[in-house]
Amino acid sequence: MPFILPELPYDKSSFGNLISVETFDFHHGKHHKAYVDKTNGLIADDAGLSGASLSDVITTAQAKGNMALFNNAAQIWNHSFYWQCLTPEKQTPSGELKTMIDEGFGSLENLLAKFKEEAVGHFASGWAWLIVEGGKLKITSLHDADTPLVHEMKPLLTIDVWEHAYYIDYRNARPDYVDALLANAINWEFVAENLDGQGVSRADQS
């Protein structure tokens, strides 16, 4: 079966001006869909990938050096994960996640400041990530379509810092976009679930 464009986990009007309907129309409806369409086209003639999960397609393409397939398939996964990281209902971390944040960064405020620094400071296109590595929370960023799936990283949270993620609503003001999401739109319940690796399965397709 071909890969499909996943539905958003919320109504695209539910964020108001924070993330506009127009942004979702382009970012989800056009950019994300284009990655799905291109991936399906690239694997259509590869019998060895017939029936493979999205994560398997990504790791196989990376191992074979098939960067066209890797880039498009990884962008499907990254975007599917990103949509889950957002919520129109403001949340705060709790439980084990909060404990790990306090131990690793001293406070949520410190974590958010460091995450913003990473996201804003990332040169050109890519993704800012909160991950678990070596049993500890870490903040990093990956370029273009690169994804934690091909590194020894457990992804917890990401923010898309490609310009198409924010240019309609924030023009070139990436700091304003990052601030708005970190302060108001992070799905900390999803982030906490990812401590057990559930996010990987939610973003994957078979």
Sequence and secondary structure as in RCSB ss.txt:
>XXXX:A:sequence
MPFILPELPYDKSSFGNLISVETFDFHHGKHHKAYVDKTNGLIADDAGLSGASLSDVITTAQAKGNMALFNNAAQ
IWNHSFYWQCLTPEKQTPSGELKTMIDEGFGSLENLLAKFKEEAVGHFASGWAWLIVEGGKLKITSLHDADTPLV
HEMKPLLTIDVWEHAYYIDYRNARPDYVDALLANAINWEFVAENLDGQGVSRADQS
>XXXX:A:secstr
        SS TTTTTTSS HHHHHHIIIIIIHHHHHHHHHHHTT GGGTT  HHHHHHHHHHHT HHHHHHHHH
HHHHHHHHHTB SS     HHHHHHHHHHHSSHHHHHHHHHHHHHHS SSEEEEEEEETTEEEEEEEETT  GGG
TT EEEEEEE SGGGTHHHHTT HHHHHHHHHHH B HHHHHHGGGTHHHHHH   
